Amino acid sequence: MELESLILALLIFVSLYYIFPLLNFNIKPSVKREQPGLELPPGSTGWPIIGETLEYLSTAKQGVPEKFIADRRNKYSSSSPCKVFRTSLLRESMVVLCTAAGNKFLFSNENKLVKSWWPANIEQIFANSEKTDTTQETIRLRKVLSPFLKPDALHRYIGVMDEVTRQHLEMYWSSSSSSSLDYVKEEDKRVIIKFHPIAKKYTFTLACKLFLNIEDPELVAKLEGPIQHISSGFISLPVDLPGTKFNRAIRASKEIKKEFEEMVKQRRIDLHHFSETTNSNHHHQDLLSRLLMETYGDGKELMMESDIANKLYGLIVGAYDSTSTTLVSIIMFLSQLPHVYDAVLKEQMDIAVSKPEGELLNWDDLQKMKYSWSVACEALRLLPPLLGTFREAITDFTYEGYIIPKGMKLHWNMFATHKNPEYFPDPEKFDPSRFQGQGPAPYSYVPFGGGPRMCPGKEYARFKILVFMHNVVTRFKWEMVFPDEKIIMDPVLAPTKGLTIRLFPHQSS
């Protein structure tokens, strides 16, 4: 009876996957197929409705996301390598640009020929109010973030990052703290930690401190609970039924948004009280306070608490997954490559011994971490946190002799250039020297985007990664408990077993 029920449930689930798009009343307009003398790029739409989405996702989940791009580049190449091809992903006809020149083209033509576009799942999870749309909010958020996250502004946070990192290691990298029991255990007097969930907790704690001025561990834990479910719904089946990833993501989104709205309301009261009592318009210069000063497009009405909450948790979700998985890949490579670890350790120990005991890291220290940052960059080349992002054509235009009609979706994929031997010879080899001297060819290395579309959080990520590397390597060496563990995309980068590592503190060596 249980087997019959399971089969029935599976049949219903699969049926819903095919039927749901047909019941979606937000019918998308069809794009113009051709113009005289011009053709769409070569390609295939794959299966009805699902297109080539399953293969796109399955190669990522197998740990070889570059295979989807490479197979089609080879298939559609004739006398010269294929630079652009057409496919069907996430229920959309889509063009994939697979060269550094393609990356440059998209980044340089933002809001001229193309605009940001997000799959329907993400739009629904991060729903805006009727006063805003995704494109407007992308522009607004970049504007607000840029002054907050530029290097000069971040200098004052380096010491805070260092202090939070030291506290994190004391709390979660030993078995002495009861709060770490879910992630830490002892085996033959050696501490073993499951690194991925600890890395998430670390990046989230730091984001709460710097963006929201929140330090209360109980409040941080309360906020982190629902946020863990959000990214799993990004490319899940768009079925909003109890028990599905999509449903959990939507419920988590509503829960975290409600918490943030209450936080925003209280901060607005605090800011008003502060300005009245001090005759000043300045208070905590964190991101939340800056957003409270923002207005809508007409410049007359302050942003609603719900829209501010949306921006905050959207930003923190991005930092939560992207930086934590970058730390995962760095820890993995340093474990697998002792000569790289030794070189990083030497650089970091030279910095550590030059400082008075207890003094926190500063801007000058981070400037000396050149090899460490090259290691981080190579980890980001081989294992970027995301596959890439999407655009939508806002007018007809041509690219490489093909027509890209208005409404067509476009995709740039990091692996299209990161694993391409044309830009990175012997692309599977971990080689930090690629980022020394002149570095990679322009627009071939794009974990943070590029040009005018460079991620405003790049320097924040760089500071956080380097501070973390310094503290970890100067205190520990480690080995992977499961040496053959893979890191896959599902839908963001993640180790299959949580990256469990055995620690060897330097002082006991």
C-alpha positions in Angstrom: 0.0 0.0 0.0 2.9 2.4 0.8 4.5 1.6 -2.5 1.3 2.4 -4.4 0.9 5.7 -2.5 4.5 6.6 -3.3 4.0 5.9 -7.0 0.8 7.9 -7.0 2.5 10.8 -5.3 5.3 10.7 -7.9 2.8 10.7 -10.8 1.0 13.7 -9.3 4.2 15.5 -8.8 5.5 15.0 -12.3 2.1 15.9 -13.8 2.1 19.2 -11.8 5.5 20.0 -13.3 4.1 19.8 -16.8 0.6 21.2 -16.1 1.7 24.2 -13.9 3.2 26.3 -16.8 -0.1 25.8 -18.7 -2.1 27.2 -15.8 0.2 30.2 -15.3 -1.9 33.2 -16.3 1.2 35.3 -16.6 1.6 34.2 -20.2 4.9 35.4 -21.7 4.8 37.1 -25.1 6.5 35.2 -27.8 9.7 36.8 -29.3 10.1 37.6 -32.9 11.7 34.7 -34.6 13.6 36.4 -37.5 14.3 39.4 -39.6 15.1 39.5 -43.3 18.6 38.3 -43.9 19.2 37.5 -40.2 18.8 34.2 -38.2 18.6 33.3 -34.6 21.8 31.7 -33.2 22.2 28.0 -33.8 20.7 25.7 -31.1 18.0 23.5 -29.9 14.9 24.0 -27.8 15.1 20.5 -26.4 12.1 18.9 -24.8 8.6 20.6 -24.8 8.2 23.0 -21.9 11.3 21.8 -19.9 13.7 22.5 -22.9 17.3 21.6 -21.9 16.9 22.6 -18.3 17.3 19.0 -16.9 20.7 18.6 -18.6 21.8 22.0 -17.6 21.0 21.2 -13.9 22.2 17.6 -14.0 25.7 18.6 -15.3 25.9 21.1 -12.5 24.8 18.6 -9.9 27.4 16.1 -11.2 30.1 18.7 -10.5 30.8 19.4 -14.2 28.7 22.5 -15.1 31.1 23.4 -17.9 30.1 20.3 -19.8 26.7 21.8 -20.8 28.5 24.8 -22.5 31.4 22.8 -24.0 29.1 20.2 -25.6 27.1 22.8 -27.4 30.1 24.9 -28.4 31.5 21.8 -30.0 28.2 20.8 -31.6 27.5 24.2 -33.2 31.1 24.9 -34.2 31.8 24.9 -38.0 34.9 26.7 -39.4 35.4 28.7 -36.2 34.5 28.1 -32.5 30.9 28.7 -31.5 30.6 32.0 -29.7 26.9 32.0 -29.1 24.1 29.4 -29.1 20.4 29.1 -28.4 18.8 26.8 -25.9 15.7 26.6 -23.7 16.2 27.0 -19.9 13.7 27.6 -17.1 10.8 27.7 -19.5 12.4 30.4 -21.6 14.0 30.6 -25.0 17.5 31.7 -24.2 20.7 32.7 -25.9 24.0 31.8 -24.2 27.1 33.9 -24.9 30.2 31.9 -24.2 33.3 34.1 -24.7 35.0 36.9 -22.9 33.9 39.2 -25.6 30.3 38.1 -24.9 30.7 38.9 -21.2 32.0 42.3 -22.1 29.1 42.9 -24.5 26.5 42.1 -21.9 28.1 44.0 -19.1 28.7 47.1 -21.3 25.1 47.2 -22.6 23.2 47.0 -19.4 20.0 49.1 -19.7 21.0 50.0 -23.3 20.3 46.7 -25.1 19.6 44.4 -22.2 18.4 44.6 -18.6 18.6 42.2 -15.6 16.2 39.3 -15.7 15.4 36.7 -13.0 13.6 33.4 -13.3 9.9 33.4 -12.1 10.9 31.5 -9.0 13.2 34.2 -7.8 10.7 36.9 -8.7 8.1 35.2 -6.6 10.4 34.5 -3.6 11.7 38.1 -3.6 8.4 39.8 -4.5 8.5 43.6 -4.6 5.7 46.0 -3.9 3.7 47.6 -6.7 5.9 50.7 -6.3 9.0 48.9 -7.7 10.1 46.4 -10.2 13.2 44.1 -10.3 15.2 46.3 -12.8 14.6 49.5 -10.9 15.5 47.8 -7.6 18.7 46.4 -9.1 19.8 49.9 -10.1 18.7 51.3 -6.7 20.5 48.7 -4.7 23.8 49.2 -6.6 23.5 52.9 -6.0 22.9 52.5 -2.3 25.6 49.8 -1.9 28.4 51.4 -3.8 29.4 54.1 -1.2 28.8 51.7 1.7 31.0 48.9 0.1 33.8 50.9 -1.6 37.3 50.2 -0.2 37.7 53.5 1.6 34.5 53.0 3.5 35.3 49.3 4.3 38.7 50.1 5.8 37.1 50.9 9.2 35.4 47.4 9.2 38.6 45.3 8.9 39.3 45.3 12.6 35.6 44.4 13.2 35.9 41.5 10.7 39.1 40.3 12.5 37.5 40.4 15.9 34.3 38.6 14.8 36.5 35.9 13.0 38.5 35.3 16.2 35.4 34.9 18.2 34.0 32.6 15.6 37.1 30.3 15.8 36.9 30.2 19.6 33.2 29.2 19.5 33.0 26.8 16.6 36.4 25.4 16.0 36.7 23.6 19.3 34.7 21.1 21.3 34.7 23.3 24.4 31.6 25.3 23.4 28.2 23.6 23.8 26.9 25.8 21.0 29.1 24.0 18.5 28.1 20.4 19.3 26.0 20.1 16.1 29.1 20.8 14.0 32.1 19.6 16.1 33.2 16.3 17.6 36.4 14.7 18.9 38.0 11.6 17.4 41.3 10.3 18.9 41.7 13.7 20.7 41.4 15.5 17.3 38.7 18.0 16.7 36.6 17.3 13.6 34.2 20.0 12.2 31.7 20.0 9.4 32.9 23.2 7.8 30.1 24.2 5.4 27.4 24.9 8.0 30.0 26.7 10.2 31.0 28.8 7.2 27.4 29.8 6.6 27.0 30.8 10.3 30.2 32.8 10.1 29.3 34.8 7.0 25.8 35.4 8.3 27.0 36.6 11.6 29.4 39.0 10.0 26.7 40.3 7.6 24.3 40.9 10.5 27.0 42.8 12.4 28.1 45.0 9.4 24.9 45.5 7.6 22.4 45.6 10.4 24.5 46.4 13.5 23.1 43.2 15.1 25.3 41.2 17.5 22.8 39.3 19.7 23.5 35.6 19.0 19.9 34.6 19.7 18.6 37.1 17.2 21.2 36.0 14.6 20.3 32.4 15.0 16.6 33.2 14.7 17.2 35.1 11.4 19.5 32.4 10.0 16.9 29.6 10.6 14.5 30.5 7.7 17.3 31.9 5.4 18.7 28.4 5.0 15.7 27.4 2.9 15.6 30.3 0.4 18.3 29.4 -2.1 16.9 25.9 -2.5 13.8 27.3 -4.1 15.5 29.3 -6.8 15.4 26.7 -9.5 13.1 24.1 -7.9 9.8 23.0 -9.4 7.5 26.0 -9.3 4.9 24.1 -7.3 3.7 26.0 -4.2 2.5 23.0 -2.2 3.4 22.1 1.4 6.6 20.0 1.5 8.1 21.3 -1.7 11.3 23.3 -1.8 9.5 26.1 -3.5 6.9 26.3 -0.8 9.6 26.2 1.9 11.5 29.0 0.2 8.4 31.2 -0.1 7.4 30.6 3.6 11.0 31.3 4.7 11.0 34.5 2.6 7.9 35.7 4.2 9.1 34.9 7.7 12.5 36.6 7.3 10.9 39.6 5.6 8.5 40.0 8.6 11.4 39.9 11.0 13.3 42.5 8.9 10.2 44.7 8.7 9.9 44.9 12.5 13.6 45.7 12.6 13.3 48.4 10.0 10.3 50.0 11.9 12.2 50.1 15.1 15.3 51.5 13.5 13.2 54.3 11.9 11.9 55.2 15.3 15.4 55.2 16.8 16.7 57.3 13.9 13.9 59.9 14.4 14.5 60.0 18.1 18.2 60.3 17.6 17.9 63.2 15.1 15.5 65.1 17.4 17.6 64.8 20.5 21.0 65.5 18.8 19.8 67.9 16.0 21.5 65.5 13.6 20.5 63.3 10.7 23.2 60.8 11.3 23.0 57.6 13.3 24.6 54.1 12.8 26.2 54.2 9.4 25.2 50.7 8.5 23.3 49.6 5.4 19.9 49.6 7.1 20.3 53.2 8.1 21.2 54.2 4.6 18.2 52.5 3.1 15.9 54.3 5.6 17.0 57.5 3.9 16.2 56.3 0.4 13.1 57.5 -1.5 11.2 56.1 -4.5 11.7 57.4 -8.0 9.8 60.6 -7.5 12.1 61.5 -4.6 9.2 62.5 -2.4 8.2 59.3 -0.6 10.5 57.3 1.7 10.8 53.6 0.9 8.3 51.4 2.6 9.5 49.1 5.4 8.5 46.1 3.3 10.7 47.2 0.3 13.6 47.9 2.6 13.3 44.5 4.2 13.3 42.9 0.7 16.5 44.6 -0.2 18.2 43.6 3.1 17.4 40.0 3.0 18.0 39.7 -0.7 21.5 41.1 -0.1 22.2 38.9 2.9 21.0 35.8 1.2 23.5 36.5 -1.6 26.3 37.0 0.9 25.2 34.0 2.9 25.6 31.5 0.1 28.3 33.0 -2.1 31.0 33.8 0.4 30.5 30.7 2.5 30.9 28.4 -0.5 34.0 30.4 -1.6 35.5 29.6 1.8 34.5 26.0 1.3 36.5 25.8 -1.9 39.5 27.6 -0.4 39.6 25.2 2.6 39.3 22.2 0.3 42.1 23.3 -2.1 44.4 24.2 0.8 43.8 20.7 2.2 44.5 19.0 -1.1 47.6 21.1 -2.1 50.2 21.2 0.8 52.6 23.4 -1.2 49.9 26.0 -1.7 49.0 25.9 2.0 52.6 26.3 3.0 53.0 29.4 0.8 49.8 30.9 2.2 51.0 30.1 5.8 54.4 31.7 5.2 52.8 34.9 3.9 50.3 35.1 6.8 52.8 34.2 9.5 55.1 37.0 8.3 52.2 39.4 8.8 51.3 37.9 12.2 54.8 38.1 13.7 55.2 41.7 12.5 52.2 42.8 14.7 52.1 43.4 18.4 50.3 40.6 20.2 46.5 41.1 20.2 46.5 43.9 17.6 43.8 43.5 15.0 44.3 43.4 11.2 44.3 46.6 9.3 44.3 47.8 5.7 48.1 47.6 5.3 48.1 44.0 6.4 45.5 43.0 3.8 47.6 44.8 1.1 50.4 42.3 1.9 48.2 39.2 1.3 48.9 39.1 -2.5 49.6 35.4 -2.8 46.6 34.5 -0.5 44.3 36.6 -2.7 45.7 34.8 -5.8 44.8 31.5 -4.2 41.3 32.8 -3.5 40.9 34.0 -7.1 42.0 30.6 -8.4 39.5 28.9 -6.2 36.8 31.2 -7.5 37.9 30.5 -11.1 37.6 26.7 -10.6 34.5 26.8 -8.3 32.6 30.0 -8.6 29.6 30.1 -6.2 27.0 30.5 -9.0 26.7 29.4 -12.6 26.0 33.0 -13.9 23.1 35.3 -14.3 20.5 36.4 -16.8 19.5 39.3 -19.0 16.6 40.2 -21.2 16.8 42.0 -24.6 15.0 45.3 -24.4 15.3 45.9 -28.1 16.2 44.0 -31.3 20.0 43.9 -31.8 22.5 41.8 -33.6 25.4 39.8 -32.1 28.0 37.9 -34.1 25.8 38.1 -37.2 22.7 36.7 -35.4 19.5 38.5 -34.5 18.6 38.7 -30.8 15.0 39.8 -30.8 13.4 42.0 -28.1 12.2 39.8 -25.2 14.8 37.1 -25.7 16.5 36.0 -22.5 20.3 35.8 -22.4 22.6 34.0 -20.1 26.3 34.4 -19.3 27.9 31.5 -17.6 31.1 31.7 -15.6 32.3 28.3 -16.6 32.2 29.2 -20.3 35.4 31.2 -19.8 36.7 29.9 -16.5 37.2 26.4 -17.8 38.1 27.4 -21.4 41.8 26.6 -22.3 41.7 29.5 -24.7 41.8 31.8 -21.6 43.3 29.5 -19.0 45.7 26.9 -20.3 45.4 23.5 -18.5 42.2 24.8 -17.0 41.7 22.0 -14.4 45.1 22.7 -12.8 45.1 24.9 -9.6 47.6 27.6 -10.4 47.5 30.8 -8.4 50.2 32.3 -10.6 47.5 33.0 -13.2 46.6 36.0 -11.1 50.0 37.5 -10.8 51.5 40.0 -13.2 49.0 41.1 -15.8 46.5 38.4 -14.8 43.8 36.8 -17.0 42.5 38.3 -20.2 39.8 41.0 -19.6 36.3 39.6 -19.0 37.5 36.0 -19.0 37.5 35.9 -15.2 34.0 37.0 -14.0 33.0 35.7 -10.5 32.2 39.3 -9.7 30.9 40.3 -13.1 33.0 42.9 -14.9 33.3 46.5 -16.2 30.3 48.7 -15.3 28.5 45.6 -14.0 31.2 44.7 -11.4 29.6 43.5 -8.2 29.7 46.3 -5.7 30.4 43.7 -3.0 33.7 42.5 -4.4 35.9 44.4 -2.0 33.7 43.4 1.0 34.1 39.7 -0.1 37.9 40.2 -0.6 38.4 41.7 2.9 36.2 39.0 4.5 38.0 36.1 2.7 41.5 37.4 3.5 40.7 38.0 7.2 39.3 34.5 7.4 42.3 32.9 5.7 44.7 34.8 8.0 43.0 33.6 11.1 42.5 30.0 10.1 45.9 29.2 8.6 47.9 30.9 11.4 46.1 28.7 13.9 45.4 25.4 12.1 46.3 22.8 9.5 43.6 20.4 8.5 42.8 17.3 6.4 39.6 16.3 4.7 37.9 13.3 6.4 36.4 12.3 3.0 39.3 13.1 0.5 37.2 12.3 -2.6 34.3 14.6 -1.5 32.8 16.5 -4.5 31.5 20.1 -4.6 28.4 20.4 -6.8 25.9 23.1 -7.8 22.5 22.4 -6.3 21.5 25.2 -7.1 24.5 27.0 -5.5 27.9 25.6 -4.8 27.9 23.0 -2.0 30.0 20.1 -0.8 28.2 16.8 -0.9 29.1 15.9 2.7 29.4 19.3 4.3 33.3 19.3 3.9 34.2 17.5 7.2 37.8 18.3 8.2 40.1 17.1 10.9 42.0 20.0 12.7 45.6 20.1 13.7 46.3 23.2 15.8 49.8 24.6 15.3 50.5 25.0 18.9 50.1 21.2 19.5 52.2 20.1 16.4 
